[in-house]
C-alpha cells in the first residue's frame, strides 16, 4: 500500500494556502498526500498580544503535538512563527523559495505622516520601528488572521495597519491602497515557508527535502541564528534580513527598545561559503554594543 503523507496545518486561509502549495509540490513528485487542519491557540485567543501569552511557538505548538502523537507526518508553517529551537524529535526538512519579505502599511486614504496618526499592529518589532521613525504617532494592538485584521482596519478609526506583503499576496488580498515600508527590517525569515517532520521518519524527510530552496535556506538560517543568539522569539523588537548578492551575503539586523527610542543595528557581509555562524557573530556584535543591557531591560518590562 502506498504511504500517504499527512500534512498538518492551521486552518486559517493563509495556512491552508501554504499547506496546499506543499501538497501540490509533493504530488507533482509522485507522492500521495492528505491535508489535516488543526486549530492553534494563537488563532483562538484574539484579545492578548502575542508576547503576553507566554507560549513559545504559539502557532506551532498544536501541530508539534499532533506530529509527535502520530496524527500528522509533516507540518507547514510561516517560518517567522517557528521557534528557533525546534521541539525534541522534530527537524526542519525544507525551506521553500522565499516570497517578498517586506512589510507594508495598508491605508484607507492618503496620510500626512507629519500629523498624529494611529497605526495598528500586533508586532513589537513593527511597533518599535514605527515609533522610532514617527515619534508623534500612536500604535494600537491588532490580532487575528489576515482577514480578521483587514476587517478590523475597516471597522476602526485608524489611519493604517501593518501587514507582511507576502501573506496578503498569497491569498489574493493585497489591497490597492498600501505603502511599501522598505525602511522597516522584517522579522527573521519573514516571507519564507518551512516544512518540518519527525527526525526518525526517513520516508517523509526524503520526500519533503526535495522541496528545499538552498538560497532561501541559507538566508533564513542566518536570520534565525541572529534571532536565537539575541534570545528574541516573540518577546523583543528584532529585525533581520539576509540577501545573496553575487558570491556574498549581505546582512542587516536591528534590536529596538519597546518604545522605539533606542536602536541598535548591524550591517555586514560574508562569502556564501562561510555563512555558518555569521548570524551568531552579527548578534554578538549587537550584544556587546549595548544589546545585552537592552535585552535585559525588555525582558523585565514584559514580565
PyMOL commands that set and color helices and strands:
alter all, ss='L'
color gray80, all
select helices_A, chain A and resi 13-28+41-44+50-52+61-68+79-81+124-133+146-155+165-170+202-209+214-230+272-274+278-301
alter helices_A, ss='H'
color red, helices_A
select strands_A, chain A and resi 4-9+32-37+74-78+90-95+103-107+118-120+138-140+160-164+178-180+193-198+237-245+248-256+263-271
alter strands_A, ss='S'
color yellow, strands_A
deselect
rebuild
show_as cartoon
